[in-house]
Structures are given as C-alpha cells and as structure tokens.
C-alpha cells in the first residue's frame, strides 16, 4: 500500500511572489532508501513513485483522491505567514535602532 503526504507548498526564498503556493500537493513517500550511485555519486533509488507530485485545487480533493486509490495519507497544516510591514521611510527614521552606515 502506498503512503503519501498532502501539503500546501510554501514560497521558496528565490520567489518574490506566491505563484506556486495556491495548490495542494499529494507527494508519495520513499519506500526504498536513496543510495549514492557508484559512478557519479548522485542519489539514486529504485522507487520512482517518490518523483510523483500531484497538484489539487483543494485539500479535500487531494484527500478524496487518496481515499479513492487506497493511499494512506498524512495531512500537513500550512504555516501562517508572518508579515513584517515596513516602508522605505523607515530606513531614514530618527528612531532607527541600527546606525545607517552609508
């Protein structure tokens, strides 16, 4: 029986926007351990199901798919985004805690 993780991806540090964070992802877990390939040293495994990531518009749709196909799943709650709102004028504020060095 297959095992999967259902989660909502977070924004990567290389993204400025949140374009790839709207969908929920069903990702299968690895059954066999990854081992280094002798020739190049890359990680390899005979389990190709780990490469499958299925996007869904809602969490419920992902759960319904997993239950329909007899996949054991684990849901991971998305973390709340912490906003640190600043303005450009805060760089020149007289209440600034760190000295401005340029």
N, CA, C and O atoms as CSV, one atom per row, in Angstrom:
chain,resi,resn,atom,element,x,y,z
A,1,UNK,N,N,0.838,-1.179,0.000
A,1,UNK,CA,C,0.000,0.000,0.000
A,1,UNK,C,C,0.883,1.242,0.000
A,1,UNK,O,O,1.909,1.282,0.679
A,2,UNK,N,N,0.488,2.234,-0.750
A,2,UNK,CA,C,1.261,3.459,-0.890
A,2,UNK,C,C,1.002,4.408,0.275
A,2,UNK,O,O,-0.069,4.405,0.882
A,3,UNK,N,N,2.000,5.206,0.565
A,3,UNK,CA,C,1.877,6.262,1.568
A,3,UNK,C,C,2.166,7.590,0.900
A,3,UNK,O,O,3.015,7.676,0.013
A,4,UNK,N,N,1.454,8.635,1.331
A,4,UNK,CA,C,1.628,9.948,0.725
A,4,UNK,C,C,1.499,11.035,1.776
A,4,UNK,O,O,0.959,10.826,2.863
A,5,UNK,N,N,2.014,12.205,1.413
A,5,UNK,CA,C,1.914,13.395,2.257
A,5,UNK,C,C,1.136,14.431,1.459
A,5,UNK,O,O,1.426,14.662,0.285
A,6,UNK,N,N,0.146,15.058,2.094
A,6,UNK,CA,C,-0.645,16.111,1.461
A,6,UNK,C,C,-0.284,17.422,2.157
A,6,UNK,O,O,-0.424,17.550,3.373
A,7,UNK,N,N,0.180,18.393,1.372
A,7,UNK,CA,C,0.622,19.658,1.959
A,7,UNK,C,C,0.409,20.796,0.972
A,7,UNK,O,O,0.187,20.581,-0.219
A,8,UNK,N,N,0.482,21.996,1.493
A,8,UNK,CA,C,0.414,23.201,0.666
A,8,UNK,C,C,1.822,23.789,0.650
A,8,UNK,O,O,2.329,24.174,1.703
A,9,UNK,N,N,2.470,23.870,-0.520
A,9,UNK,CA,C,3.868,24.317,-0.544
A,9,UNK,C,C,4.016,25.781,-0.127
A,9,UNK,O,O,3.148,26.613,-0.391
A,10,UNK,N,N,5.122,26.064,0.520
A,10,UNK,CA,C,5.398,27.440,0.925
A,10,UNK,C,C,6.241,28.118,-0.150
A,10,UNK,O,O,6.796,27.458,-1.029
A,11,UNK,N,N,6.327,29.402,-0.071
A,11,UNK,CA,C,7.110,30.189,-1.011
A,11,UNK,C,C,8.593,29.912,-0.779
A,11,UNK,O,O,9.050,29.901,0.364
A,12,UNK,N,N,9.339,29.689,-1.844
A,12,UNK,CA,C,10.775,29.472,-1.686
A,12,UNK,C,C,11.478,30.816,-1.495
A,12,UNK,O,O,10.902,31.871,-1.762
A,13,UNK,N,N,12.702,30.768,-1.040
A,13,UNK,CA,C,13.443,32.010,-0.820
A,13,UNK,C,C,13.814,32.690,-2.132
A,13,UNK,O,O,14.177,33.867,-2.127
A,14,UNK,N,N,13.733,31.984,-3.248
A,14,UNK,CA,C,14.068,32.563,-4.543
A,14,UNK,C,C,12.859,33.201,-5.226
A,14,UNK,O,O,13.000,33.789,-6.298
A,15,UNK,N,N,11.678,33.094,-4.625
A,15,UNK,CA,C,10.478,33.677,-5.214
A,15,UNK,C,C,10.150,35.008,-4.545
A,15,UNK,O,O,10.288,35.153,-3.330
A,16,UNK,N,N,9.718,35.970,-5.342
A,16,UNK,CA,C,9.228,37.211,-4.754
A,16,UNK,C,C,7.719,37.147,-4.583
A,16,UNK,O,O,7.172,37.791,-3.687
A,17,UNK,N,N,7.049,36.391,-5.415
A,17,UNK,CA,C,5.597,36.252,-5.331
A,17,UNK,C,C,5.216,34.894,-4.770
A,17,UNK,O,O,6.071,34.109,-4.360
A,18,UNK,N,N,3.907,34.632,-4.759
A,18,UNK,CA,C,3.417,33.356,-4.218
A,18,UNK,C,C,2.732,32.542,-5.312
A,18,UNK,O,O,1.687,31.937,-5.074
A,19,UNK,N,N,3.316,32.523,-6.510
A,19,UNK,CA,C,2.677,31.901,-7.671
A,19,UNK,C,C,2.466,30.403,-7.515
A,19,UNK,O,O,1.413,29.903,-7.911
A,20,UNK,N,N,3.404,29.674,-6.966
A,20,UNK,CA,C,3.304,28.215,-6.905
A,20,UNK,C,C,2.829,27.717,-5.547
A,20,UNK,O,O,3.106,26.576,-5.177
A,21,UNK,N,N,2.124,28.549,-4.806
A,21,UNK,CA,C,1.682,28.162,-3.466
A,21,UNK,C,C,0.172,28.017,-3.349
A,21,UNK,O,O,-0.339,27.846,-2.243
A,22,UNK,N,N,-0.551,28.081,-4.457
A,22,UNK,CA,C,-2.014,28.051,-4.394
A,22,UNK,C,C,-2.562,26.629,-4.269
A,22,UNK,O,O,-3.554,26.415,-3.573
A,23,UNK,N,N,-1.943,25.671,-4.922
A,23,UNK,CA,C,-2.462,24.303,-4.946
A,23,UNK,C,C,-1.972,23.481,-3.769
A,23,UNK,O,O,-0.952,23.792,-3.152
A,24,UNK,N,N,-2.715,22.431,-3.470
A,24,UNK,CA,C,-2.299,21.418,-2.506
A,24,UNK,C,C,-1.592,20.317,-3.283
A,24,UNK,O,O,-1.985,20.008,-4.408
A,25,UNK,N,N,-0.559,19.724,-2.706
A,25,UNK,CA,C,0.255,18.712,-3.378
A,25,UNK,C,C,0.114,17.380,-2.651
A,25,UNK,O,O,0.196,17.322,-1.424
A,26,UNK,N,N,-0.098,16.317,-3.411
A,26,UNK,CA,C,-0.037,14.958,-2.883
A,26,UNK,C,C,1.282,14.377,-3.373
A,26,UNK,O,O,1.483,14.193,-4.573
A,27,UNK,N,N,2.173,14.091,-2.439
A,27,UNK,CA,C,3.509,13.592,-2.769
A,27,UNK,C,C,3.720,12.244,-2.088
A,27,UNK,O,O,3.526,12.117,-0.879
A,28,UNK,N,N,4.112,11.251,-2.856
A,28,UNK,CA,C,4.334,9.923,-2.316
A,28,UNK,C,C,5.652,9.877,-1.548
A,28,UNK,O,O,6.629,10.519,-1.932
A,29,UNK,N,N,5.665,9.106,-0.456
A,29,UNK,CA,C,6.882,8.969,0.342
A,29,UNK,C,C,7.758,7.867,-0.237
A,29,UNK,O,O,7.284,6.980,-0.947
A,30,UNK,N,N,9.033,7.940,0.078
A,30,UNK,CA,C,10.008,6.987,-0.448
A,30,UNK,C,C,9.912,5.669,0.312
A,30,UNK,O,O,9.888,5.658,1.543
A,31,UNK,N,N,9.856,4.563,-0.417
A,31,UNK,CA,C,9.790,3.240,0.198
A,31,UNK,C,C,11.181,2.642,0.378
A,31,UNK,O,O,11.448,1.978,1.380
A,32,UNK,N,N,12.057,2.872,-0.577
A,32,UNK,CA,C,13.426,2.343,-0.514
A,32,UNK,C,C,14.389,3.491,-0.246
A,32,UNK,O,O,14.165,4.601,-0.730
A,33,UNK,N,N,15.446,3.256,0.506
A,33,UNK,CA,C,16.382,4.345,0.784
A,33,UNK,C,C,17.158,4.757,-0.460
A,33,UNK,O,O,17.406,3.948,-1.354
A,34,UNK,N,N,17.532,6.024,-0.498
A,34,UNK,CA,C,18.362,6.524,-1.595
A,34,UNK,C,C,19.811,6.155,-1.302
A,34,UNK,O,O,20.291,6.312,-0.179
A,35,UNK,N,N,20.488,5.668,-2.314
A,35,UNK,CA,C,21.894,5.287,-2.159
A,35,UNK,C,C,22.718,6.044,-3.182
A,35,UNK,O,O,22.219,6.355,-4.263
A,36,UNK,N,N,23.978,6.350,-2.863
A,36,UNK,CA,C,24.810,7.047,-3.852
A,36,UNK,C,C,25.168,6.121,-5.007
A,36,UNK,O,O,25.553,4.970,-4.804
A,37,UNK,N,N,25.037,6.636,-6.197
A,37,UNK,CA,C,25.394,5.879,-7.388
A,37,UNK,C,C,26.913,5.775,-7.470
A,37,UNK,O,O,27.599,6.775,-7.258
A,38,UNK,N,N,27.463,4.597,-7.770
A,38,UNK,CA,C,28.916,4.437,-7.727
A,38,UNK,C,C,29.680,5.289,-8.746
A,38,UNK,O,O,30.784,5.751,-8.457
A,39,UNK,N,N,29.108,5.499,-9.924
A,39,UNK,CA,C,29.837,6.215,-10.965
A,39,UNK,C,C,29.926,7.712,-10.701
A,39,UNK,O,O,31.020,8.276,-10.698
A,40,UNK,N,N,28.773,8.369,-10.476
A,40,UNK,CA,C,28.755,9.823,-10.325
A,40,UNK,C,C,28.571,10.285,-8.882
A,40,UNK,O,O,28.857,11.441,-8.569
A,41,UNK,N,N,28.097,9.403,-7.998
A,41,UNK,CA,C,27.879,9.796,-6.620
A,41,UNK,C,C,26.533,10.449,-6.379
A,41,UNK,O,O,26.261,10.905,-5.269
A,42,UNK,N,N,25.678,10.504,-7.404
A,42,UNK,CA,C,24.353,11.080,-7.242
A,42,UNK,C,C,23.469,10.131,-6.455
A,42,UNK,O,O,23.729,8.929,-6.403
A,43,UNK,N,N,22.425,10.670,-5.842
A,43,UNK,CA,C,21.464,9.847,-5.109
A,43,UNK,C,C,20.573,9.112,-6.105
A,43,UNK,O,O,20.042,9.712,-7.039
A,44,UNK,N,N,20.416,7.807,-5.894
A,44,UNK,CA,C,19.537,7.042,-6.771
A,44,UNK,C,C,18.716,6.073,-5.938
A,44,UNK,O,O,19.083,5.718,-4.817
A,45,UNK,N,N,17.598,5.654,-6.511
A,45,UNK,CA,C,16.713,4.725,-5.841
A,45,UNK,C,C,15.889,3.996,-6.891
A,45,UNK,O,O,15.639,4.529,-7.972
A,46,UNK,N,N,15.470,2.782,-6.576
A,46,UNK,CA,C,14.613,2.040,-7.484
A,46,UNK,C,C,13.153,2.461,-7.365
A,46,UNK,O,O,12.325,2.063,-8.184
A,47,UNK,N,N,12.835,3.252,-6.365
A,47,UNK,CA,C,11.462,3.694,-6.122
A,47,UNK,C,C,11.191,4.969,-6.919
A,47,UNK,O,O,11.647,6.046,-6.536
A,48,UNK,N,N,10.461,4.857,-8.010
A,48,UNK,CA,C,10.174,6.029,-8.843
A,48,UNK,C,C,8.925,6.771,-8.402
A,48,UNK,O,O,8.642,7.857,-8.908
A,49,UNK,N,N,8.174,6.206,-7.470
A,49,UNK,CA,C,6.948,6.853,-7.025
A,49,UNK,C,C,7.246,8.137,-6.248
A,49,UNK,O,O,6.384,9.012,-6.166
A,50,UNK,N,N,8.424,8.268,-5.688
A,50,UNK,CA,C,8.820,9.472,-4.957
A,50,UNK,C,C,8.824,10.698,-5.873
A,50,UNK,O,O,8.666,11.825,-5.404
A,51,UNK,N,N,9.003,10.480,-7.171
A,51,UNK,CA,C,9.070,11.584,-8.122
A,51,UNK,C,C,7.689,12.141,-8.469
A,51,UNK,O,O,7.594,13.196,-9.096
A,52,UNK,N,N,6.619,11.451,-8.073
A,52,UNK,CA,C,5.261,11.862,-8.432
A,52,UNK,C,C,4.743,12.887,-7.428
A,52,UNK,O,O,4.700,12.633,-6.225
A,53,UNK,N,N,4.353,14.048,-7.947
A,53,UNK,CA,C,3.713,15.098,-7.150
A,53,UNK,C,C,2.465,15.517,-7.911
A,53,UNK,O,O,2.558,16.019,-9.031
A,54,UNK,N,N,1.301,15.315,-7.309
A,54,UNK,CA,C,0.037,15.607,-7.980
A,54,UNK,C,C,-0.586,16.849,-7.347
A,54,UNK,O,O,-0.867,16.858,-6.149
A,55,UNK,N,N,-0.806,17.908,-8.152
A,55,UNK,CA,C,-1.432,19.119,-7.600
A,55,UNK,C,C,-2.956,19.004,-7.572
A,55,UNK,O,O,-3.561,18.404,-8.460
A,56,UNK,N,N,-3.566,19.588,-6.539
A,56,UNK,CA,C,-5.017,19.632,-6.388
A,56,UNK,C,C,-5.422,21.040,-5.981
A,56,UNK,O,O,-4.676,21.712,-5.268
A,57,UNK,N,N,-6.599,21.504,-6.425
A,57,UNK,CA,C,-7.022,22.862,-6.064
A,57,UNK,C,C,-7.393,23.005,-4.591
A,57,UNK,O,O,-7.272,24.093,-4.027
A,58,UNK,N,N,-7.848,21.911,-3.959
A,58,UNK,CA,C,-8.230,21.969,-2.554
A,58,UNK,C,C,-7.684,20.763,-1.808
A,58,UNK,O,O,-7.331,19.746,-2.405
A,59,UNK,N,N,-7.623,20.900,-0.496
A,59,UNK,CA,C,-7.177,19.803,0.358
A,59,UNK,C,C,-8.156,18.639,0.289
A,59,UNK,O,O,-7.746,17.478,0.280
A,60,UNK,N,N,-9.449,18.948,0.239
A,60,UNK,CA,C,-10.476,17.918,0.188
A,60,UNK,C,C,-10.367,17.081,-1.080
A,60,UNK,O,O,-10.606,15.874,-1.047
A,61,UNK,N,N,-10.008,17.711,-2.197
A,61,UNK,CA,C,-9.850,16.977,-3.455
A,61,UNK,C,C,-8.673,16.008,-3.367
A,61,UNK,O,O,-8.744,14.896,-3.890
A,62,UNK,N,N,-7.596,16.423,-2.712
A,62,UNK,CA,C,-6.436,15.545,-2.538
A,62,UNK,C,C,-6.771,14.366,-1.633
A,62,UNK,O,O,-6.357,13.237,-1.896
A,63,UNK,N,N,-7.518,14.630,-0.572
A,63,UNK,CA,C,-7.925,13.553,0.346
A,63,UNK,C,C,-8.861,12.579,-0.368
A,63,UNK,O,O,-8.744,11.365,-0.203
A,64,UNK,N,N,-9.775,13.107,-1.150
A,64,UNK,CA,C,-10.713,12.253,-1.889
A,64,UNK,C,C,-9.958,11.355,-2.868
A,64,UNK,O,O,-10.284,10.175,-2.998
A,65,UNK,N,N,-8.955,11.900,-3.557
A,65,UNK,CA,C,-8.146,11.104,-4.480
A,65,UNK,C,C,-7.409,9.993,-3.739
A,65,UNK,O,O,-7.383,8.850,-4.195
A,66,UNK,N,N,-6.814,10.326,-2.602
A,66,UNK,CA,C,-6.060,9.341,-1.827
A,66,UNK,C,C,-6.965,8.220,-1.332
A,66,UNK,O,O,-6.585,7.050,-1.374
A,67,UNK,N,N,-8.150,8.568,-0.869
A,67,UNK,CA,C,-9.071,7.547,-0.377
A,67,UNK,C,C,-9.615,6.682,-1.511
A,67,UNK,O,O,-9.822,5.482,-1.331
A,68,UNK,N,N,-9.844,7.278,-2.665
A,68,UNK,CA,C,-10.356,6.534,-3.809
A,68,UNK,C,C,-9.342,5.500,-4.309
A,68,UNK,O,O,-9.715,4.410,-4.743
A,69,UNK,N,N,-8.050,5.861,-4.240
A,69,UNK,CA,C,-6.996,4.986,-4.741
A,69,UNK,C,C,-6.299,4.198,-3.625
A,69,UNK,O,O,-5.217,3.653,-3.841
A,70,UNK,N,N,-6.900,4.132,-2.449
A,70,UNK,CA,C,-6.380,3.369,-1.298
A,70,UNK,C,C,-4.944,3.761,-0.941
A,70,UNK,O,O,-4.074,2.905,-0.780
A,71,UNK,N,N,-4.719,5.050,-0.824
A,71,UNK,CA,C,-3.403,5.570,-0.451
A,71,UNK,C,C,-3.483,6.066,0.987
A,71,UNK,O,O,-4.334,6.891,1.318
A,72,UNK,N,N,-2.594,5.561,1.841
A,72,UNK,CA,C,-2.506,6.102,3.197
A,72,UNK,C,C,-1.895,7.492,3.101
A,72,UNK,O,O,-0.886,7.683,2.422
A,73,UNK,N,N,-2.496,8.457,3.770
A,73,UNK,CA,C,-2.015,9.828,3.644
A,73,UNK,C,C,-1.875,10.486,5.002
A,73,UNK,O,O,-2.476,10.073,5.994
A,74,UNK,N,N,-1.059,11.523,5.007
A,74,UNK,CA,C,-0.864,12.352,6.185
A,74,UNK,C,C,-0.975,13.802,5.721
A,74,UNK,O,O,-0.274,14.216,4.797
A,75,UNK,N,N,-1.849,14.569,6.356
A,75,UNK,CA,C,-2.028,15.981,6.005
A,75,UNK,C,C,-1.126,16.848,6.873
A,75,UNK,O,O,-1.053,16.672,8.089
A,76,UNK,N,N,-0.448,17.780,6.231
A,76,UNK,CA,C,0.424,18.727,6.925
A,76,UNK,C,C,-0.234,20.098,6.836
A,76,UNK,O,O,-0.499,20.595,5.741
A,77,UNK,N,N,-0.495,20.707,7.987
A,77,UNK,CA,C,-1.142,22.023,8.008
A,77,UNK,C,C,-0.164,23.089,7.517
A,77,UNK,O,O,1.014,23.063,7.873
A,78,UNK,N,N,-0.652,24.030,6.698
A,78,UNK,CA,C,0.237,25.110,6.260
A,78,UNK,C,C,0.512,26.078,7.410
A,78,UNK,O,O,-0.353,26.322,8.251
A,79,UNK,N,N,1.712,26.618,7.434
A,79,UNK,CA,C,2.069,27.571,8.483
A,79,UNK,C,C,1.589,28.962,8.092
A,79,UNK,O,O,1.555,29.318,6.914
A,80,UNK,N,N,1.220,29.734,9.101
A,80,UNK,CA,C,0.769,31.103,8.873
A,80,UNK,C,C,1.962,31.969,8.481
A,80,UNK,O,O,3.074,31.797,8.979
A,81,UNK,N,N,1.698,32.896,7.581
A,81,UNK,CA,C,2.730,33.822,7.141
A,81,UNK,C,C,2.864,34.966,8.129
A,81,UNK,O,O,1.861,35.578,8.498
A,82,UNK,N,N,4.061,35.265,8.559
A,82,UNK,CA,C,4.293,36.380,9.463
A,82,UNK,C,C,4.745,37.575,8.624
A,82,UNK,O,O,5.796,37.537,7.984
A,83,UNK,N,N,3.946,38.622,8.638
A,83,UNK,CA,C,4.267,39.805,7.848
A,83,UNK,C,C,5.026,40.822,8.695
A,83,UNK,O,O,4.638,41.127,9.822
A,84,UNK,N,N,6.100,41.333,8.138
A,84,UNK,CA,C,6.878,42.382,8.772
A,84,UNK,C,C,6.769,43.607,7.859
A,84,UNK,O,O,7.606,43.816,6.981
A,85,UNK,N,N,5.738,44.401,8.078
A,85,UNK,CA,C,5.436,45.509,7.171
A,85,UNK,C,C,6.323,46.706,7.507
A,85,UNK,O,O,6.368,47.171,8.646
A,86,UNK,N,N,7.027,47.193,6.479
A,86,UNK,CA,C,7.897,48.358,6.613
A,86,UNK,C,C,7.656,49.281,5.430
A,86,UNK,O,O,7.106,48.879,4.405
A,87,UNK,N,N,8.069,50.492,5.591
A,87,UNK,CA,C,8.042,51.435,4.477
A,87,UNK,C,C,9.474,51.864,4.193
A,87,UNK,O,O,10.365,51.671,5.020
A,88,UNK,N,N,9.684,52.437,3.038
A,88,UNK,CA,C,11.017,52.906,2.675
A,88,UNK,C,C,11.485,54.018,3.620
A,88,UNK,O,O,12.680,54.144,3.888
A,89,UNK,N,N,10.556,54.813,4.117
A,89,UNK,CA,C,10.900,55.915,5.015
A,89,UNK,C,C,11.456,55.414,6.354
A,89,UNK,O,O,12.156,56.153,7.046
A,90,UNK,N,N,11.148,54.160,6.722
A,90,UNK,CA,C,11.690,53.610,7.969
A,90,UNK,C,C,13.213,53.510,7.938
A,90,UNK,O,O,13.844,53.487,8.995
A,91,UNK,N,N,13.815,53.451,6.754
A,91,UNK,CA,C,15.273,53.409,6.648
A,91,UNK,C,C,15.913,54.702,7.140
A,91,UNK,O,O,17.073,54.690,7.552
A,92,UNK,N,N,15.199,55.793,7.107
A,92,UNK,CA,C,15.751,57.098,7.466
A,92,UNK,C,C,15.129,57.666,8.741
A,92,UNK,O,O,15.273,58.856,9.022
A,93,UNK,N,N,14.452,56.843,9.500
A,93,UNK,CA,C,13.778,57.283,10.705
A,93,UNK,C,C,14.794,57.650,11.794
A,93,UNK,O,O,15.863,57.048,11.882
A,94,UNK,N,N,14.453,58.632,12.610
A,94,UNK,CA,C,15.339,59.004,13.723
A,94,UNK,C,C,15.242,57.988,14.864
A,94,UNK,O,O,16.105,57.961,15.742
A,95,UNK,N,N,14.210,57.160,14.858
A,95,UNK,CA,C,14.045,56.119,15.877
A,95,UNK,C,C,14.708,54.807,15.476
A,95,UNK,O,O,14.506,53.786,16.133
A,96,UNK,N,N,15.485,54.823,14.422
A,96,UNK,CA,C,16.129,53.607,13.919
A,96,UNK,C,C,17.084,53.052,14.960
A,96,UNK,O,O,17.875,53.797,15.537
A,97,UNK,N,N,17.017,51.738,15.207
A,97,UNK,CA,C,17.824,51.110,16.252
A,97,UNK,C,C,19.280,50.855,15.820
A,97,UNK,O,O,20.185,50.833,16.655
A,98,UNK,N,N,19.492,50.664,14.522
A,98,UNK,CA,C,20.833,50.395,13.996
A,98,UNK,C,C,21.283,51.620,13.212
A,98,UNK,O,O,20.489,52.225,12.492
A,99,UNK,N,N,22.562,51.990,13.349
A,99,UNK,CA,C,23.041,53.181,12.646
A,99,UNK,C,C,23.072,52.932,11.151
A,99,UNK,O,O,23.281,51.809,10.690
A,100,UNK,N,N,22.860,54.004,10.407
A,100,UNK,CA,C,22.880,53.920,8.948
A,100,UNK,C,C,24.287,54.221,8.512
A,100,UNK,O,O,24.782,55.315,8.784
A,101,UNK,N,N,24.959,53.300,7.844
A,101,UNK,CA,C,26.401,53.418,7.632
A,101,UNK,C,C,26.830,53.969,6.289
A,101,UNK,O,O,28.014,54.259,6.118
A,102,UNK,N,N,25.955,54.126,5.347
A,102,UNK,CA,C,26.450,54.593,4.054
A,102,UNK,C,C,26.482,56.098,4.046
A,102,UNK,O,O,26.869,56.702,3.046
